[in-house]
């Protein structure tokens, strides 16, 4: 590739941290920074962790050896470079391709037309390939390294399983719906098929989407702060659906320490890891292997239901069923805070990127996600819904059960 193809690319930024920009976006004043510092101190509660052989950075266990940490740092730097440089260059290139072809970048352009117009361009194609290859390399490295030390890591989880075991519910004989078994985000085994799914998800997100942004769960702490609470102020029970490794659930427990908090997920490895992580942090949160659309809780039971990045990983029907189930388990006046209700792509490049992730990065339900009328479905399930004009790290809509 010649330099003329990359007018905006600064190759020296490959290992430049995104910390300054992320901190400005998430921690915009000293008071909030101090609050996050206070919330993320490690509690002395008799941690179940035994694989912290290289110590910790506050409440985060470091990778077990320097080679793994070095590989992780390289992959994190590669992600930041792609996001800050390559993706921007591809967006500019897309505008040039459309202009040269005499195509107007119409928000109503069908996705198939956007793909046909852009997929042959080498810069745009290489950007997609870089996105896909980063995911593959990241999870290949993590899976390989965890399996090198499988026995002590599995023993650590088993030890955690038996600590306050009444707060962990596993259902090994439950039916696993086919749609939940896909390898979302190219993670080997997905959320249900690998014993180290929780470990890979946690490390993988910190080497990708959350690079320099979510250290010590800062993103989830902010989302918990932004979650809408009932108008009467009563918060006794909270449910986090699709909890994965429990970051939103534990952050809600931090905000409401006297509330009974549950996190549910179809992935047994995910809730096992979530339970271990919560114990390590001194957070008394209950985790259960259950379906979001069939939670098993009583009617009108919870004051708040939350979810983060769940709906783009389920089918259209599952989204509708989940919203209906949330309406059932929330009490009148209860609130639903879900952070990934869809916003339709408005540029040809956005549409191409969405399609590429769907096709190559195992974002298997992206197209379904964009077909769901979230406010309409919530209204059908008994919610009063208004557009949320608040923080970026909050639900798109304020949903209150009537």
VEXDREN-2710 file (C-alpha; in Angstrom, 1 decimal):
% VEXDREN-2710
k/r/px/py/pz
1/UNK/0.0/0.0/0.0
2/UNK/1.3/3.5/-0.8
3/UNK/1.1/6.4/1.5
4/UNK/-1.4/8.1/-0.8
5/UNK/-4.0/5.5/0.3
6/UNK/-3.7/6.5/3.9
7/UNK/-3.8/10.3/4.1
8/UNK/-4.9/10.3/7.8
9/UNK/-2.9/7.4/9.1
10/UNK/-0.2/8.1/11.7
11/UNK/1.7/4.8/12.0
12/UNK/3.6/6.0/15.1
13/UNK/0.3/5.9/17.0
14/UNK/0.2/2.1/16.9
15/UNK/1.1/1.9/20.6
16/UNK/-0.5/5.2/21.7
17/UNK/-2.8/4.8/24.6
18/UNK/-6.4/5.9/24.4
19/UNK/-6.5/6.6/28.1
20/UNK/-6.6/10.4/27.9
21/UNK/-9.6/10.5/25.5
22/UNK/-11.4/7.8/27.4
23/UNK/-10.9/9.5/30.8
24/UNK/-12.1/12.7/29.4
25/UNK/-15.3/11.0/28.1
26/UNK/-16.0/8.9/31.2
27/UNK/-14.5/10.7/34.1
28/UNK/-15.2/14.4/33.3
29/UNK/-14.6/15.8/36.8
30/UNK/-12.4/15.2/39.8
31/UNK/-15.4/14.3/42.0
32/UNK/-16.4/11.4/39.7
33/UNK/-12.8/10.2/39.5
34/UNK/-12.6/10.1/43.3
35/UNK/-15.9/8.2/43.5
36/UNK/-14.6/5.6/41.1
37/UNK/-11.4/5.3/43.1
38/UNK/-13.4/4.7/46.2
39/UNK/-15.7/2.1/44.6
40/UNK/-12.9/0.0/43.1
41/UNK/-10.8/-0.6/46.2
42/UNK/-10.2/-4.3/46.8
43/UNK/-12.1/-5.5/49.8
44/UNK/-10.2/-7.7/52.3
45/UNK/-12.8/-10.6/52.3
46/UNK/-10.7/-13.7/52.0
47/UNK/-10.4/-13.8/48.2
48/UNK/-10.8/-17.1/46.3
49/UNK/-8.2/-16.2/43.8
50/UNK/-5.0/-18.3/43.9
51/UNK/-3.7/-17.4/40.4
52/UNK/-2.6/-13.9/41.3
53/UNK/1.0/-15.1/41.3
54/UNK/2.2/-11.8/39.8
55/UNK/0.2/-9.7/42.1
56/UNK/-2.5/-7.2/41.3
57/UNK/-3.2/-3.7/40.1
58/UNK/-5.7/-2.8/42.8
59/UNK/-8.6/-5.3/42.3
60/UNK/-7.4/-6.7/39.0
61/UNK/-5.3/-9.9/39.0
62/UNK/-2.5/-9.5/36.5
63/UNK/-1.8/-12.1/33.8
64/UNK/0.1/-15.0/35.3
65/UNK/3.3/-14.4/33.4
66/UNK/5.0/-11.5/31.6
67/UNK/4.9/-13.1/28.2
68/UNK/1.1/-13.2/28.3
69/UNK/1.0/-9.6/29.5
70/UNK/3.3/-8.5/26.7
71/UNK/1.2/-10.2/24.1
72/UNK/-1.8/-8.6/25.6
73/UNK/-0.2/-5.1/25.5
74/UNK/0.6/-5.6/21.8
75/UNK/-2.9/-6.6/21.0
76/UNK/-4.4/-3.7/23.0
77/UNK/-2.1/-1.3/21.1
78/UNK/-3.1/-2.8/17.8
79/UNK/-6.8/-2.4/18.7
80/UNK/-6.3/1.3/19.6
81/UNK/-4.3/2.0/16.4
82/UNK/-7.0/0.4/14.2
83/UNK/-9.8/2.3/16.0
84/UNK/-8.1/5.7/16.0
85/UNK/-6.3/5.5/12.6
86/UNK/-7.4/2.7/10.3
87/UNK/-11.1/3.0/10.8
88/UNK/-11.0/6.8/10.3
89/UNK/-9.0/6.3/7.1
90/UNK/-11.5/3.8/5.9
91/UNK/-14.4/6.2/6.5
92/UNK/-12.7/8.9/4.5
93/UNK/-12.0/6.4/1.8
94/UNK/-15.6/5.3/1.7
95/UNK/-16.7/8.9/1.1
96/UNK/-14.2/9.1/-1.8
97/UNK/-15.4/5.8/-3.4
98/UNK/-19.0/6.9/-3.3
99/UNK/-18.2/10.4/-4.7
100/UNK/-16.1/8.8/-7.6
101/UNK/-19.0/6.5/-8.4
102/UNK/-21.6/9.3/-8.3
103/UNK/-23.5/7.7/-5.4
104/UNK/-25.2/9.8/-2.8
105/UNK/-24.6/8.7/0.8
106/UNK/-28.3/8.5/1.6
107/UNK/-29.3/7.3/5.1
108/UNK/-32.0/5.2/3.4
109/UNK/-29.6/3.4/1.1
110/UNK/-30.2/-0.4/1.4
111/UNK/-27.4/-2.2/3.1
112/UNK/-26.9/-4.5/0.1
113/UNK/-26.2/-1.4/-2.0
114/UNK/-23.7/-0.1/0.5
115/UNK/-21.9/-3.4/0.6
116/UNK/-21.8/-3.6/-3.2
117/UNK/-20.4/-0.1/-3.5
118/UNK/-17.6/-0.5/-0.9
119/UNK/-16.5/-4.1/-0.5
120/UNK/-14.0/-4.1/-3.4
121/UNK/-12.0/-1.2/-2.1
122/UNK/-8.6/-2.4/-0.7
123/UNK/-8.4/0.1/2.2
124/UNK/-11.9/-0.7/3.4
125/UNK/-11.5/-4.4/2.9
126/UNK/-8.1/-4.3/4.8
127/UNK/-9.7/-2.4/7.7
128/UNK/-12.4/-5.1/8.0
129/UNK/-9.8/-7.8/7.8
130/UNK/-7.7/-6.1/10.5
131/UNK/-10.8/-6.0/12.8
132/UNK/-11.5/-9.7/12.2
133/UNK/-7.9/-10.8/12.6
134/UNK/-7.4/-8.9/15.8
135/UNK/-10.3/-10.8/17.3
136/UNK/-9.0/-14.1/16.2
137/UNK/-5.4/-13.4/17.4
138/UNK/-6.6/-12.1/20.7
139/UNK/-8.8/-15.1/21.6
140/UNK/-6.3/-17.6/20.1
141/UNK/-3.7/-16.2/22.5
142/UNK/-6.0/-16.2/25.5
143/UNK/-7.3/-19.7/25.0
144/UNK/-3.9/-21.1/24.4
145/UNK/-2.4/-19.5/27.5
146/UNK/-5.3/-20.4/29.8
147/UNK/-5.2/-24.0/28.7
148/UNK/-1.4/-24.2/29.4
149/UNK/-2.3/-23.6/33.0
150/UNK/-5.8/-25.2/33.0
151/UNK/-5.5/-27.2/36.2
152/UNK/-4.7/-24.4/38.6
153/UNK/-7.2/-22.1/36.9
154/UNK/-10.0/-24.7/37.1
155/UNK/-9.1/-25.4/40.7
156/UNK/-9.4/-21.7/41.5
157/UNK/-12.9/-21.6/40.0
158/UNK/-13.9/-24.8/41.9
159/UNK/-12.7/-23.2/45.1
160/UNK/-14.8/-20.1/44.4
161/UNK/-17.8/-22.3/43.6
162/UNK/-17.7/-23.6/47.1
163/UNK/-17.3/-20.3/48.8
164/UNK/-20.8/-18.8/49.6
165/UNK/-22.2/-21.4/47.2
166/UNK/-25.7/-20.4/48.0
167/UNK/-25.0/-17.3/45.8
168/UNK/-24.2/-19.4/42.7
169/UNK/-26.8/-21.4/40.8
170/UNK/-25.7/-23.7/38.0
171/UNK/-28.2/-25.8/35.9
172/UNK/-26.1/-28.4/34.0
173/UNK/-29.2/-30.2/32.7
174/UNK/-31.0/-27.2/31.4
175/UNK/-31.8/-26.8/27.7
176/UNK/-29.3/-24.5/25.9
177/UNK/-31.1/-22.8/23.0
178/UNK/-29.2/-23.1/19.7
179/UNK/-29.1/-19.3/19.2
180/UNK/-27.1/-18.9/22.5
181/UNK/-24.4/-21.3/21.5
182/UNK/-22.9/-19.2/18.6
183/UNK/-19.3/-18.0/18.9
184/UNK/-20.3/-14.4/19.3
185/UNK/-17.4/-12.0/18.7
186/UNK/-15.3/-14.9/17.4
187/UNK/-14.8/-16.1/21.0
188/UNK/-14.0/-19.8/21.0
189/UNK/-17.0/-21.8/22.3
190/UNK/-19.0/-18.6/22.7
191/UNK/-20.4/-18.1/26.2
192/UNK/-21.5/-21.6/26.9
193/UNK/-18.9/-23.9/25.3
194/UNK/-15.6/-23.3/27.0
195/UNK/-14.7/-23.6/30.6
196/UNK/-12.6/-20.4/30.3
197/UNK/-15.3/-18.3/28.6
198/UNK/-15.5/-15.9/31.6
199/UNK/-11.7/-15.5/31.7
200/UNK/-11.5/-14.9/27.9
201/UNK/-14.4/-12.5/27.9
202/UNK/-12.9/-10.4/30.7
203/UNK/-9.4/-10.3/29.3
204/UNK/-10.7/-10.1/25.7
205/UNK/-12.9/-7.0/26.3
206/UNK/-10.0/-5.3/28.1
207/UNK/-7.7/-6.0/25.2
208/UNK/-10.4/-4.7/22.7
209/UNK/-13.5/-2.6/23.2
210/UNK/-12.6/-1.5/26.7
211/UNK/-8.9/-0.7/26.2
212/UNK/-7.9/2.0/28.6
213/UNK/-11.6/2.7/29.3
214/UNK/-13.0/0.1/31.7
215/UNK/-10.1/-0.7/33.9
216/UNK/-11.6/-1.6/37.3
217/UNK/-15.1/-1.6/35.7
218/UNK/-15.2/2.2/35.3
219/UNK/-17.7/1.9/32.5
220/UNK/-20.1/-0.3/34.5
221/UNK/-19.8/1.9/37.6
222/UNK/-20.8/4.9/35.4
223/UNK/-23.7/2.9/33.8
224/UNK/-24.9/2.0/37.3
225/UNK/-24.8/5.6/38.4
226/UNK/-26.8/6.5/35.3
227/UNK/-29.4/3.7/35.7
228/UNK/-33.0/5.1/36.2
229/UNK/-34.5/4.3/39.6
230/UNK/-38.2/4.1/40.5
231/UNK/-39.8/7.5/41.3
232/UNK/-40.6/6.3/44.8
233/UNK/-36.9/5.7/45.5
234/UNK/-37.5/2.1/46.7
235/UNK/-34.7/-0.2/45.5
236/UNK/-34.9/-3.6/47.3
237/UNK/-34.3/-6.0/44.4
238/UNK/-32.2/-5.7/41.2
239/UNK/-31.9/-8.1/38.3
240/UNK/-29.2/-7.9/35.6
241/UNK/-30.0/-10.0/32.6
242/UNK/-27.3/-11.3/30.3
243/UNK/-24.9/-10.5/33.1
244/UNK/-21.9/-12.2/31.5
245/UNK/-19.1/-11.8/34.1
246/UNK/-21.3/-9.6/36.4
247/UNK/-19.7/-6.2/35.9
248/UNK/-23.0/-4.3/35.8
249/UNK/-24.5/-6.4/38.6
250/UNK/-21.6/-5.8/41.0
251/UNK/-21.7/-2.1/40.0
252/UNK/-25.4/-1.9/40.9
253/UNK/-24.6/-3.6/44.2
254/UNK/-22.0/-0.9/44.9
255/UNK/-24.6/1.8/44.3
256/UNK/-27.3/0.0/46.3
257/UNK/-25.4/-2.0/48.9
258/UNK/-28.6/-2.9/50.8
259/UNK/-30.4/-4.3/47.8
260/UNK/-30.7/-8.0/46.8
261/UNK/-28.9/-8.2/43.4
262/UNK/-29.1/-11.0/40.9
263/UNK/-27.2/-11.5/37.7
264/UNK/-28.4/-14.2/35.2
265/UNK/-26.8/-15.6/32.1
266/UNK/-27.2/-18.7/29.9
267/UNK/-23.4/-19.4/30.1
268/UNK/-22.4/-21.5/33.1
269/UNK/-18.7/-20.5/32.7
270/UNK/-19.7/-16.8/32.7
271/UNK/-21.7/-16.9/35.9
272/UNK/-19.0/-19.1/37.6
273/UNK/-16.4/-16.4/36.7
274/UNK/-18.9/-13.6/37.8
275/UNK/-19.3/-15.3/41.2
276/UNK/-15.6/-15.6/41.7
277/UNK/-15.0/-12.0/40.7
278/UNK/-17.7/-10.8/43.0
279/UNK/-16.3/-12.8/45.9
280/UNK/-12.9/-11.3/45.1
281/UNK/-14.4/-7.8/45.3
282/UNK/-16.4/-8.4/48.4
283/UNK/-19.7/-7.9/46.7
284/UNK/-22.6/-10.1/47.8
285/UNK/-24.3/-10.7/44.5
286/UNK/-26.3/-13.8/43.4
287/UNK/-25.5/-15.3/40.0
288/UNK/-27.6/-18.0/38.3
289/UNK/-27.5/-19.9/35.0
290/UNK/-30.8/-18.9/33.5
291/UNK/-32.4/-17.5/30.4
292/UNK/-33.3/-13.9/30.2
293/UNK/-36.6/-14.7/28.5
294/UNK/-37.4/-17.4/31.1
295/UNK/-35.9/-16.1/34.3
296/UNK/-38.0/-18.1/36.8
297/UNK/-38.5/-15.2/39.1
298/UNK/-42.0/-14.3/40.5
299/UNK/-44.2/-11.6/39.0
300/UNK/-43.7/-8.0/40.1
301/UNK/-40.5/-9.0/42.0
302/UNK/-37.8/-6.5/41.1
303/UNK/-37.5/-2.7/41.4
304/UNK/-34.9/-2.4/38.7
305/UNK/-33.9/-4.6/35.7
306/UNK/-30.7/-3.8/33.8
307/UNK/-28.8/-5.2/30.8
308/UNK/-25.7/-4.2/28.9
309/UNK/-24.9/-5.3/25.4
310/UNK/-27.4/-8.1/25.4
311/UNK/-29.9/-7.4/22.6
312/UNK/-27.4/-7.4/19.7
313/UNK/-26.5/-11.0/20.7
314/UNK/-30.0/-12.5/20.6
315/UNK/-32.6/-13.1/17.9
316/UNK/-35.6/-10.9/17.1
317/UNK/-37.9/-13.2/18.8
318/UNK/-35.7/-13.6/21.8
319/UNK/-35.5/-9.7/22.1
320/UNK/-39.3/-9.6/22.2
321/UNK/-39.6/-12.4/24.7
322/UNK/-37.0/-10.9/26.9
323/UNK/-38.8/-7.5/27.0
324/UNK/-42.0/-9.3/27.8
325/UNK/-40.3/-11.2/30.6
326/UNK/-38.8/-8.0/32.0
327/UNK/-42.3/-6.5/32.1
328/UNK/-43.5/-9.5/34.0
329/UNK/-40.8/-9.6/36.8
330/UNK/-40.7/-5.8/37.3
331/UNK/-43.1/-4.3/39.9
332/UNK/-45.4/-1.4/38.9
333/UNK/-43.2/1.7/39.0
334/UNK/-40.0/-0.4/38.4
335/UNK/-37.5/0.7/35.8
336/UNK/-35.7/-1.1/32.9
337/UNK/-32.2/0.2/31.9
338/UNK/-30.8/-1.5/28.8
339/UNK/-27.8/0.0/27.2
340/UNK/-27.8/-1.4/23.6
341/UNK/-31.2/-0.6/22.1
342/UNK/-30.5/-0.1/18.5
343/UNK/-29.6/3.0/16.5
344/UNK/-29.8/2.4/12.8
345/UNK/-26.6/3.0/10.8
346/UNK/-26.9/6.2/8.7
347/UNK/-23.9/6.2/6.4
348/UNK/-22.9/3.6/3.8
349/UNK/-19.6/3.0/5.6
350/UNK/-21.5/2.3/8.9
351/UNK/-23.8/-0.1/7.0
352/UNK/-20.8/-1.9/5.4
353/UNK/-19.1/-2.2/8.8
354/UNK/-22.2/-3.6/10.4
355/UNK/-22.5/-6.2/7.6
356/UNK/-18.8/-7.1/7.8
357/UNK/-19.1/-7.7/11.5
358/UNK/-22.2/-9.8/11.0
359/UNK/-20.5/-11.8/8.2
360/UNK/-17.0/-12.3/9.6
361/UNK/-16.9/-11.5/13.3
362/UNK/-19.8/-13.8/14.3
363/UNK/-22.1/-10.9/15.2
364/UNK/-24.8/-13.3/14.1
365/UNK/-27.8/-11.3/15.3
366/UNK/-26.8/-7.8/14.2
367/UNK/-29.5/-7.8/11.5
368/UNK/-32.2/-9.0/13.8
369/UNK/-31.1/-6.3/16.3
370/UNK/-31.8/-3.5/13.8
371/UNK/-35.2/-4.9/13.0
372/UNK/-36.5/-4.7/16.6
373/UNK/-38.8/-1.7/17.5
374/UNK/-37.6/-1.5/21.1
375/UNK/-39.8/1.3/22.4
376/UNK/-42.8/-0.3/20.7
377/UNK/-42.1/-3.7/22.3
378/UNK/-41.6/-2.1/25.7
379/UNK/-44.9/-0.3/25.4
380/UNK/-46.6/-3.6/24.5
381/UNK/-45.2/-5.0/27.7
382/UNK/-46.6/-2.3/29.9
383/UNK/-43.9/0.3/30.0
384/UNK/-44.1/4.1/29.7
385/UNK/-41.2/4.9/27.4
386/UNK/-39.4/8.2/26.8
387/UNK/-36.2/9.0/25.0
388/UNK/-33.3/9.4/27.4
389/UNK/-31.3/12.6/26.7
390/UNK/-28.8/11.9/29.4
391/UNK/-25.3/10.4/29.5
392/UNK/-23.8/8.3/26.7
393/UNK/-23.3/5.4/29.1
394/UNK/-27.0/5.0/29.8
395/UNK/-30.1/3.4/28.4
396/UNK/-31.4/5.0/25.1
397/UNK/-34.9/5.0/26.7
398/UNK/-36.3/5.6/30.1
399/UNK/-38.7/2.7/30.6
400/UNK/-41.0/2.6/33.6
401/UNK/-43.6/-0.1/34.2
402/UNK/-47.0/1.3/34.6
END
